[in-house]
Amino acid sequence: MSDLDLSTQNTNSSQTADTSQNLKDQAADAGAKMQQRARDALKDSTEVARDKFKEAADAAKGVAAGAADDFQNQAREQQRSGADFVGRLAGNIRDAARAFENDAPFAARSINSAAEYVDEAAEKIRSGSIRDLVDGATDFAKRQPAAFLGLSVLAGFAAVRFLKASGNQTSSSSSHRGEAS
């Protein structure tokens, strides 16, 4: 081999080595760029996910707060309706007491006392919490079990009388409608 061939071979070897090194450097740079892009993408997606989770949490809080408000409003409405019903029950108990005034004045006084207690309960329902009413009724039942039992019986009697009176009004209303037809 001649010197020219050797020098060409050496040049080709050094060019190949340079090209190899150049390719390695380019691959390393490309890998570093891809790694940086992956880190950036991960960081961006983490931030987006965090933002979306925060938005979802805020929306859930808003829905929960709205549901709680709706529940409280419905509970207040039920409380008012219950107080009105108990107030009407007290009036019916007073009506029952009037029915006993001539025949059994002692029973009429007891029934009127029950009506006053029921009226007080209606006011407590209207202005207080249900828990306070339950606690008061429990305390009253513990202090005066006989009176509580008597009031329960009288309340049942008044409720039956009220239901019978309501039934008569309904059937008389429907018979009047039938006659009008």
C-alpha positions in Angstrom: 0.0 0.0 0.0 1.1 3.3 -0.7 1.4 6.3 1.5 -1.6 7.9 -0.3 -3.7 4.9 0.5 -2.8 5.0 4.2 -3.4 8.7 4.5 -6.8 8.3 2.8 -7.6 5.5 5.2 -6.5 7.6 8.2 -8.5 10.5 6.9 -11.6 8.3 6.4 -11.1 6.8 9.9 -10.8 10.2 11.5 -13.9 11.4 9.5 -15.8 8.3 10.6 -14.8 8.9 14.2 -15.7 12.6 13.9 -19.0 11.6 12.3 -19.7 9.1 15.0 -18.9 11.6 17.7 -21.0 14.2 15.9 -23.9 11.7 15.8 -23.5 10.8 19.4 -23.5 14.5 20.3 -26.6 15.1 18.2 -28.4 12.1 19.8 -27.4 13.3 23.2 -28.7 16.8 22.4 -31.9 15.3 21.0 -32.4 13.1 24.0 -31.8 16.1 26.4 -34.3 18.2 24.4 -36.9 15.4 24.5 -36.3 14.9 28.2 -36.7 18.6 28.8 -39.9 18.6 26.7 -41.2 15.7 28.6 -40.5 17.5 31.9 -42.2 20.6 30.6 -45.2 18.6 29.4 -45.5 16.8 32.7 -45.2 20.1 34.6 -47.9 21.7 32.3 -50.2 18.7 32.6 -49.8 18.7 36.4 -50.7 22.3 36.6 -53.7 21.8 34.3 -54.8 18.8 36.4 -54.4 20.8 39.6 -56.4 23.6 38.2 -59.2 21.3 37.0 -59.3 19.5 40.3 -59.6 22.9 42.1 -62.4 23.9 39.7 -64.2 20.6 40.3 -63.7 21.0 44.1 -65.1 24.6 44.0 -68.0 23.4 41.9 -68.7 20.6 44.3 -68.6 23.0 47.2 -71.0 25.3 45.4 -73.4 22.4 44.8 -73.1 21.2 48.4 -73.8 24.7 49.7 -76.8 25.0 47.4 -78.1 21.7 48.5 -77.6 22.6 52.2 -79.5 25.8 51.7 -82.3 24.0 49.9 -82.4 21.4 52.7 -82.6 24.2 55.4 -85.3 26.0 53.5 -87.3 22.8 53.2 -86.8 22.0 56.9 -88.0 25.5 57.8 -91.0 25.1 55.6 -91.8 21.7 57.2 -91.3 23.3 60.6 -93.8 26.0 59.8 -96.3 23.5 58.4 -95.8 21.3 61.5 -96.4 24.3 63.8 -99.6 25.2 61.9 -100.8 21.7 62.2 -100.1 21.5 65.9 -101.8 24.9 66.3 -104.9 23.5 64.6 -104.7 20.4 66.8 -104.8 22.7 69.9 -107.9 24.3 68.5 -109.5 20.9 68.0 -108.6 19.9 71.5 -110.3 23.1 72.8 -113.4 22.2 70.7 -113.3 18.8 72.4 -113.0 20.5 75.8 -116.2 22.5 75.1 -118.0 19.3 74.3 -117.2 18.1 77.9 -118.0 21.4 79.7 -121.5 20.6 80.7 -121.2 16.9 81.4 -117.7 16.7 82.9 -116.2 20.1 83.8 -113.1 18.5 85.4 -112.3 16.7 82.1 -112.9 20.0 80.2 -110.4 21.8 82.4 -107.8 19.0 81.9 -108.5 19.0 78.1 -108.1 22.8 78.0 -104.8 22.4 79.9 -103.7 19.9 77.3 -104.7 22.4 74.6 -102.6 25.1 76.2 -99.6 22.7 76.3 -100.1 21.8 72.6 -100.4 25.5 71.8 -97.1 26.1 73.6 -95.6 23.2 71.7 -96.8 24.8 68.4 -95.1 28.1 69.3 -91.9 26.2 70.3 -92.0 24.5 67.0 -92.5 27.8 65.2 -89.7 29.6 67.0 -87.3 27.0 68.2 -85.6 23.9 67.1 -87.2 20.5 66.9 -84.5 19.2 69.2 -85.7 21.6 71.9 -89.2 20.4 71.5 -88.3 16.7 71.8 -86.2 17.5 74.8 -89.1 19.4 76.4 -91.6 16.6 75.7 -89.1 14.0 77.1 -88.6 16.0 80.2 -92.3 16.5 80.7 -92.9 12.8 80.2 -90.3 12.0 82.8 -91.6 14.5 85.3 -95.3 13.7 84.9 -95.8 10.4 83.2 -99.5 10.2 84.0 -100.2 13.6 82.6 -98.1 12.8 79.5 -100.1 9.6 79.0 -103.4 11.5 79.5 -102.3 14.2 77.0 -101.4 11.5 74.5 -104.8 9.9 74.8 -106.5 13.2 74.6 -104.5 14.2 71.5 -105.4 10.8 69.9 -109.1 11.5 70.7 -108.8 15.0 69.2 -107.1 13.6 66.2 -109.8 11.0 65.6 -112.5 13.7 66.0 -110.6 16.0 63.6 -110.3 13.2 61.1 -114.0 12.3 61.4 -115.0 15.9 61.0 -112.7 16.2 57.9 -114.2 13.0 56.5 -117.8 14.3 56.9 -116.9 17.6 55.2 -115.3 15.7 52.3 -118.3 13.4 51.9 -120.8 16.2 52.2 -118.9 18.2 49.7 -118.8 15.4 47.2 -122.6 14.7 47.7 -123.3 18.3 47.1 -121.3 18.1 43.9 -123.2 15.0 42.9 -126.5 16.8 43.4 -125.4 19.8 41.4 -124.5 17.6 38.4 
